[in-house]
Amino acid sequence: MTHVAIICGYDRFSDLHQYAADVAAQLAGERVDAVVVSGGFTSPRSGISEAALMARVLTENIPDLVVVLEERAMTTLDNLVFGRHLAEHLFGRISRFVVFCDVAHRMKVAVLSRIILGVDATVRAVHRVVPWFTYAFEPVSIVVESTAALVHPLRSPLSRLAALSKGLSDSSRR
């Protein structure tokens, strides 16, 4: 029975380092066999992915942790879909998922986790300061990403739209 944590990444140039350290503190109390850190190359100004930055912080705080990078995600939905696929590809059947996110995205992650990972997934939220418009836009984001979770052909266009909103072109995405 394999237990895997998926850690959702956020803006590379915000407080991602502190967020990852806070996740590491909570992760220390969880029983997981591996961690999938999920977050793509979301800034045209950086050559490092969200996942790579978080992995570095996690392994500094928990040296023996098995960490797997998922570096394609542009959305929360991507974090969960790609994280699950990678975990199942590497470890086979997963008996339990624990998903880490920030408080602002907790409701969306809970809804998407239920759809993508099943009823046994657990969501853990970490406090971090986010702009007010993140909270204001979150209800719309929940509807849009949940719809894309249920209507699979919408996932790729949503991911491309998210990349464009972050200043990335199709050719600059890795």
Backbone as CSV, one residue per row, in Angstrom:
resi,resn,N_x,N_y,N_z,CA_x,CA_y,CA_z,C_x,C_y,C_z
1,MET,0.845,-1.182,0.000,0.000,0.000,0.000,0.886,1.239,0.000
2,THR,0.842,1.961,-1.097,1.684,3.136,-1.252,0.894,4.399,-0.943
3,HIS,1.489,5.242,-0.114,0.899,6.531,0.230,1.754,7.611,-0.411
4,VAL,1.114,8.503,-1.180,1.825,9.533,-1.917,1.238,10.903,-1.599
5,ALA,2.106,11.874,-1.414,1.679,13.266,-1.266,1.901,13.970,-2.598
6,ILE,0.952,14.799,-2.974,1.104,15.687,-4.124,1.134,17.102,-3.579
7,ILE,2.158,17.836,-3.927,2.277,19.215,-3.468,2.061,20.139,-4.658
8,CYS,1.013,20.936,-4.569,0.675,21.884,-5.634,1.580,23.109,-5.547
9,GLY,2.171,23.461,-6.669,3.024,24.635,-6.716,2.239,25.891,-7.041
10,TYR,2.868,27.015,-6.749,2.273,28.319,-7.018,3.354,29.238,-7.562
11,ASP,2.966,30.420,-7.886,3.820,31.404,-8.539,5.284,31.335,-8.101
12,ARG,6.138,31.082,-9.061,7.586,30.918,-8.848,8.222,32.107,-8.139
13,PHE,7.708,33.318,-8.369,8.342,34.502,-7.798,7.596,35.076,-6.604
14,SER,6.723,34.301,-6.009,6.066,34.758,-4.785,6.838,34.176,-3.600
15,ASP,6.139,33.646,-2.661,6.739,33.086,-1.451,6.852,31.563,-1.543
16,LEU,7.144,31.052,-2.717,7.145,29.600,-2.931,8.135,28.891,-2.005
17,HIS,9.270,29.517,-1.740,10.275,28.919,-0.844,9.685,28.733,0.558
18,GLN,9.055,29.774,1.096,8.455,29.687,2.431,7.289,28.706,2.449
19,TYR,6.484,28.721,1.391,5.371,27.778,1.272,5.896,26.342,1.342
20,ALA,6.951,26.048,0.601,7.524,24.689,0.600,8.063,24.318,1.978
21,ALA,8.667,25.274,2.675,9.160,25.010,4.037,7.991,24.718,4.979
22,ASP,6.892,25.451,4.826,5.707,25.202,5.654,5.088,23.840,5.333
23,VAL,5.079,23.475,4.054,4.590,22.155,3.666,5.481,21.079,4.292
24,ALA,6.795,21.274,4.254,7.728,20.298,4.843,7.421,20.083,6.316
25,ALA,7.106,21.160,7.035,6.785,21.036,8.461,5.528,20.189,8.657
26,GLN,4.512,20.394,7.826,3.294,19.578,7.933,3.525,18.162,7.432
27,LEU,4.325,18.029,6.397,4.595,16.720,5.799,5.309,15.795,6.775
28,ALA,6.095,16.361,7.667,6.811,15.552,8.650,5.858,14.729,9.508
29,GLY,4.619,15.185,9.671,3.632,14.466,10.465,2.810,13.464,9.676
30,GLU,3.029,13.381,8.382,2.287,12.453,7.517,3.120,11.197,7.263
31,ARG,2.433,10.102,7.049,3.119,8.867,6.662,2.952,8.707,5.161
32,VAL,3.984,9.093,4.413,3.945,8.942,2.956,5.217,8.229,2.501
33,ASP,5.074,7.497,1.403,6.212,6.782,0.840,6.974,7.633,-0.167
34,ALA,6.280,8.575,-0.779,6.904,9.444,-1.784,6.098,10.728,-1.903
35,VAL,6.748,11.727,-2.470,6.120,13.025,-2.684,6.286,13.405,-4.144
36,VAL,5.182,13.824,-4.761,5.235,14.388,-6.112,5.076,15.891,-5.952
37,VAL,6.113,16.638,-6.304,6.007,18.097,-6.303,5.619,18.511,-7.710
38,SER,4.536,19.270,-7.805,3.959,19.569,-9.104,3.911,21.068,-9.361
39,GLY,4.573,21.471,-10.428,4.569,22.864,-10.838,5.533,23.046,-11.986
40,GLY,5.053,23.630,-13.043,5.853,23.756,-14.256,6.774,24.957,-14.283
41,PHE,7.277,25.205,-15.473,8.106,26.374,-15.747,7.127,27.505,-16.042
42,THR,6.667,28.161,-14.990,5.546,29.093,-15.115,5.969,30.547,-15.291
43,SER,7.240,30.780,-15.462,7.696,32.147,-15.691,8.716,32.169,-16.815
44,PRO,8.547,33.104,-17.771,9.542,33.217,-18.836,10.869,33.783,-18.322
45,ARG,10.871,34.287,-17.072,12.081,34.880,-16.490,12.936,33.877,-15.725
46,SER,12.504,32.626,-15.644,13.220,31.661,-14.822,13.453,30.354,-15.554
47,GLY,14.609,29.768,-15.337,14.927,28.470,-15.914,14.672,27.329,-14.957
48,ILE,14.068,27.621,-13.814,13.782,26.581,-12.823,12.265,26.466,-12.657
49,SER,11.792,25.259,-12.551,10.353,25.032,-12.383,9.942,25.233,-10.928
50,GLU,8.645,25.418,-10.734,8.105,25.466,-9.380,8.446,24.167,-8.644
51,ALA,8.298,23.038,-9.338,8.557,21.735,-8.725,10.007,21.612,-8.252
52,ALA,10.947,22.050,-9.071,12.363,21.942,-8.708,12.683,22.791,-7.479
53,LEU,12.129,23.990,-7.429,12.363,24.851,-6.270,11.791,24.213,-5.011
54,MET,10.559,23.710,-5.095,9.955,23.085,-3.913,10.714,21.832,-3.498
55,ALA,11.166,21.041,-4.462,11.916,19.819,-4.151,13.192,20.151,-3.383
56,ARG,13.862,21.201,-3.810,15.091,21.613,-3.125,14.805,21.944,-1.661
57,VAL,13.760,22.696,-1.408,13.407,23.077,-0.034,12.995,21.847,0.777
58,LEU,12.189,20.983,0.177,11.731,19.790,0.898,12.889,18.886,1.295
59,THR,13.825,18.648,0.376,14.942,17.748,0.691,15.928,18.378,1.662
60,GLU,15.980,19.701,1.709,16.794,20.362,2.741,16.195,20.125,4.122
61,ASN,14.861,20.100,4.194,14.161,19.948,5.469,13.924,18.495,5.867
62,ILE,13.761,17.616,4.877,13.512,16.184,5.138,14.456,15.400,4.225
63,PRO,15.691,15.171,4.659,16.722,14.605,3.773,16.412,13.246,3.148
64,ASP,15.721,12.355,3.815,15.478,11.010,3.284,14.201,10.896,2.465
65,LEU,13.573,12.012,2.173,12.301,12.023,1.465,12.482,11.621,0.002
66,VAL,11.611,10.743,-0.488,11.602,10.369,-1.907,10.758,11.425,-2.626
67,VAL,11.404,12.208,-3.483,10.733,13.320,-4.163,10.793,13.102,-5.667
68,VAL,9.648,13.253,-6.317,9.533,13.112,-7.760,9.045,14.448,-8.322
69,LEU,9.692,14.905,-9.384,9.308,16.178,-9.996,8.283,15.974,-11.100
70,GLU,7.233,16.782,-11.067,6.257,16.871,-12.147,6.330,18.327,-12.603
71,GLU,6.903,18.564,-13.784,7.228,19.922,-14.201,6.413,20.441,-15.391
72,ARG,5.239,19.852,-15.641,4.411,20.311,-16.765,3.217,21.144,-16.323
73,ALA,2.810,21.072,-15.070,1.561,21.670,-14.603,1.535,23.189,-14.732
74,MET,0.414,23.670,-15.240,0.150,25.110,-15.348,-1.047,25.520,-14.488
75,THR,-1.860,24.542,-14.070,-3.070,24.807,-13.288,-3.137,23.836,-12.117
76,THR,-4.056,24.108,-11.211,-4.293,23.185,-10.103,-4.770,21.835,-10.635
77,LEU,-5.626,21.874,-11.632,-6.083,20.627,-12.255,-4.898,19.840,-12.808
78,ASP,-4.001,20.527,-13.496,-2.785,19.866,-13.999,-1.991,19.235,-12.858
79,ASN,-1.838,19.960,-11.739,-1.100,19.424,-10.594,-1.630,18.045,-10.210
80,LEU,-2.940,17.923,-10.135,-3.542,16.669,-9.682,-3.553,15.589,-10.756
81,VAL,-3.891,15.962,-11.982,-3.935,14.975,-13.070,-2.533,14.433,-13.347
82,PHE,-1.578,15.335,-13.547,-0.214,14.907,-13.855,0.437,14.235,-12.653
83,GLY,0.162,14.750,-11.437,0.721,14.149,-10.220,0.237,12.723,-10.025
84,ARG,-1.058,12.510,-10.224,-1.611,11.154,-10.089,-1.010,10.221,-11.145
85,HIS,-0.993,10.678,-12.388,-0.460,9.845,-13.475,0.988,9.442,-13.185
86,LEU,1.803,10.395,-12.780,3.212,10.120,-12.491,3.354,9.151,-11.319
87,ALA,2.598,9.371,-10.259,2.660,8.487,-9.085,2.265,7.060,-9.450
88,GLU,1.186,6.914,-10.201,0.740,5.572,-10.585,1.708,4.914,-11.559
89,HIS,2.317,5.700,-12.428,3.307,5.157,-13.363,4.524,4.617,-12.607
90,LEU,4.969,5.344,-11.603,6.177,4.953,-10.867,5.926,3.922,-9.769
91,PHE,4.785,4.005,-9.103,4.565,3.195,-7.905,3.409,2.208,-8.019
92,GLY,2.720,2.185,-9.145,1.576,1.288,-9.286,0.350,1.840,-8.595
93,ARG,-0.405,0.968,-8.004,-1.640,1.396,-7.347,-1.315,2.197,-6.091
94,ILE,-1.946,3.351,-5.969,-1.747,4.219,-4.802,-2.934,4.020,-3.872
95,SER,-2.654,3.709,-2.608,-3.742,3.463,-1.669,-4.241,4.745,-1.010
96,ARG,-3.391,5.776,-0.962,-3.806,7.029,-0.323,-3.014,8.190,-0.903
97,PHE,-3.741,9.262,-1.237,-3.122,10.519,-1.652,-3.364,11.565,-0.576
98,VAL,-2.333,12.348,-0.284,-2.451,13.536,0.557,-2.017,14.698,-0.313
99,VAL,-2.869,15.700,-0.455,-2.575,16.830,-1.327,-2.337,18.070,-0.479
100,PHE,-1.237,18.743,-0.745,-0.918,19.990,-0.059,-1.144,21.164,-0.995
101,CYS,-1.790,22.196,-0.467,-2.060,23.414,-1.224,-2.050,24.576,-0.242
102,ASP,-2.346,25.775,-0.745,-2.480,26.896,0.176,-3.946,27.078,0.552
103,VAL,-4.183,27.866,1.585,-5.531,28.062,2.107,-6.455,28.676,1.048
104,ALA,-5.934,29.579,0.242,-6.764,30.254,-0.761,-7.335,29.279,-1.787
105,HIS,-6.615,28.202,-2.060,-7.039,27.240,-3.076,-7.618,25.956,-2.474
106,ARG,-7.805,25.924,-1.178,-8.204,24.696,-0.498,-9.523,24.117,-1.017
107,MET,-10.524,24.967,-1.197,-11.830,24.464,-1.656,-11.709,23.872,-3.056
108,LYS,-11.010,24.571,-3.946,-10.845,24.051,-5.309,-10.074,22.736,-5.290
109,VAL,-9.032,22.662,-4.499,-8.239,21.432,-4.421,-9.085,20.285,-3.853
110,ALA,-9.940,20.589,-2.891,-10.803,19.552,-2.324,-11.775,19.012,-3.381
111,VAL,-12.381,19.918,-4.143,-13.317,19.501,-5.191,-12.587,18.691,-6.263
112,LEU,-11.467,19.223,-6.749,-10.720,18.534,-7.808,-10.128,17.212,-7.320
113,SER,-9.686,17.157,-6.081,-9.132,15.910,-5.530,-10.191,14.820,-5.508
114,ARG,-11.388,15.203,-5.162,-12.478,14.218,-5.139,-12.724,13.661,-6.540
115,ILE,-12.688,14.550,-7.548,-12.934,14.131,-8.929,-11.761,13.309,-9.469
116,ILE,-10.544,13.779,-9.267,-9.352,13.184,-9.886,-8.774,12.032,-9.065
117,LEU,-8.726,12.182,-7.739,-8.036,11.212,-6.896,-8.983,10.280,-6.142
118,GLY,-10.234,10.647,-6.032,-11.205,9.812,-5.334,-11.505,10.306,-3.932
119,VAL,-12.440,9.615,-3.309,-12.955,10.062,-2.013,-11.957,9.897,-0.866
120,ASP,-10.951,9.060,-1.048,-10.003,8.819,0.041,-8.851,9.811,0.094
121,ALA,-8.810,10.759,-0.837,-7.740,11.756,-0.824,-7.954,12.732,0.332
122,THR,-6.853,13.129,0.940,-6.876,14.092,2.032,-6.230,15.377,1.547
123,VAL,-6.804,16.508,1.915,-6.248,17.805,1.530,-5.742,18.514,2.784
124,ARG,-4.519,18.987,2.718,-3.903,19.759,3.802,-3.591,21.148,3.264
125,ALA,-4.059,22.173,3.970,-3.850,23.553,3.521,-2.811,24.250,4.387
126,VAL,-1.954,25.003,3.723,-0.895,25.765,4.366,-1.210,27.247,4.206
127,HIS,-1.072,27.993,5.273,-1.341,29.429,5.189,-0.248,30.136,4.384
128,ARG,-0.672,31.019,3.503,0.237,31.938,2.826,-0.579,33.138,2.397
129,VAL,0.043,34.269,2.354,-0.633,35.494,1.961,-0.749,35.520,0.441
130,VAL,-1.953,35.766,-0.047,-2.187,35.880,-1.486,-2.965,37.173,-1.738
131,PRO,-2.872,37.704,-2.943,-3.615,38.931,-3.254,-5.125,38.703,-3.161
132,TRP,-5.870,39.756,-2.885,-7.324,39.661,-2.729,-7.992,39.092,-3.975
133,PHE,-7.439,39.414,-5.164,-8.086,38.954,-6.390,-7.996,37.441,-6.552
134,THR,-7.060,36.799,-5.879,-7.008,35.331,-5.897,-8.271,34.775,-5.242
135,TYR,-8.630,35.335,-4.083,-9.865,34.908,-3.412,-11.088,35.272,-4.243
136,ALA,-11.073,36.444,-4.862,-12.221,36.895,-5.656,-12.441,36.014,-6.885
137,PHE,-11.365,35.554,-7.516,-11.456,34.764,-8.738,-11.670,33.277,-8.453
138,GLU,-11.441,32.858,-7.243,-11.468,31.425,-6.920,-12.809,30.744,-7.223
139,PRO,-13.966,31.344,-6.943,-15.226,30.658,-7.300,-15.338,30.364,-8.803
140,VAL,-14.918,31.303,-9.634,-14.933,31.078,-11.082,-13.949,29.971,-11.446
141,SER,-12.786,30.014,-10.834,-11.760,29.006,-11.102,-12.227,27.607,-10.707
142,ILE,-12.958,27.512,-9.606,-13.487,26.211,-9.182,-14.420,25.650,-10.250
143,VAL,-15.306,26.482,-10.757,-16.258,26.029,-11.775,-15.532,25.632,-13.056
144,VAL,-14.602,26.483,-13.517,-13.895,26.227,-14.773,-13.042,24.962,-14.681
145,GLU,-12.230,24.846,-13.635,-11.343,23.684,-13.529,-12.117,22.398,-13.233
146,SER,-13.210,22.483,-12.484,-14.039,21.295,-12.239,-14.695,20.828,-13.527
147,THR,-15.148,21.779,-14.334,-15.726,21.416,-15.631,-14.685,20.725,-16.499
148,ALA,-13.478,21.280,-16.532,-12.399,20.663,-17.320,-12.012,19.298,-16.754
149,ALA,-12.132,19.114,-15.454,-11.831,17.806,-14.855,-12.825,16.757,-15.335
150,LEU,-14.059,17.165,-15.538,-15.108,16.235,-15.962,-15.200,16.094,-17.473
151,VAL,-14.805,17.129,-18.202,-14.849,17.127,-19.674,-13.399,17.168,-20.157
152,HIS,-12.799,16.011,-20.288,-11.364,15.875,-20.552,-10.833,16.698,-21.720
153,PRO,-11.555,16.850,-22.840,-11.010,17.646,-23.952,-10.759,19.114,-23.590
154,LEU,-11.315,19.597,-22.484,-11.095,20.985,-22.073,-9.796,21.181,-21.304
155,ARG,-9.168,20.099,-20.868,-7.966,20.218,-20.030,-6.807,20.892,-20.748
156,SER,-6.519,20.457,-21.948,-5.385,21.013,-22.685,-5.574,22.491,-23.020
157,PRO,-6.745,22.907,-23.543,-6.929,24.342,-23.785,-6.846,25.180,-22.508
158,LEU,-7.347,24.649,-21.400,-7.268,25.369,-20.131,-5.813,25.553,-19.714
159,SER,-5.021,24.505,-19.856,-3.606,24.581,-19.519,-2.881,25.593,-20.407
160,ARG,-3.185,25.573,-21.707,-2.573,26.543,-22.632,-2.973,27.970,-22.280
161,LEU,-4.238,28.179,-21.943,-4.714,29.498,-21.550,-4.009,29.973,-20.280
162,ALA,-3.830,29.080,-19.324,-3.120,29.428,-18.092,-1.680,29.823,-18.392
163,ALA,-1.025,29.088,-19.282,0.355,29.412,-19.658,0.421,30.789,-20.316
164,LEU,-0.512,31.059,-21.208,-0.546,32.376,-21.863,-0.768,33.493,-20.851
165,SER,-1.613,33.246,-19.860,-1.876,34.262,-18.834,-0.639,34.527,-17.972
166,LYS,0.296,33.591,-17.962,1.544,33.743,-17.208,2.664,34.295,-18.073
167,GLY,2.329,34.652,-19.310,3.322,35.232,-20.213,4.126,34.225,-20.993
168,LEU,3.662,32.984,-21.034,4.373,31.938,-21.748,3.705,31.682,-23.102
169,SER,4.496,31.520,-24.116,3.954,31.137,-25.425,4.074,29.629,-25.560
170,ASP,3.390,29.070,-26.560,3.504,27.627,-26.798,4.945,27.222,-27.046
171,SER,5.704,28.075,-27.727,7.103,27.736,-28.040,8.016,27.870,-26.836
172,SER,7.639,28.718,-25.849,8.502,28.881,-24.674,8.198,27.887,-23.568
173,ARG,7.042,27.187,-23.681,6.727,26.154,-22.688,7.640,24.967,-22.902
174,ARG,8.062,24.355,-21.823,8.973,23.218,-21.907,8.183,21.944,-21.980
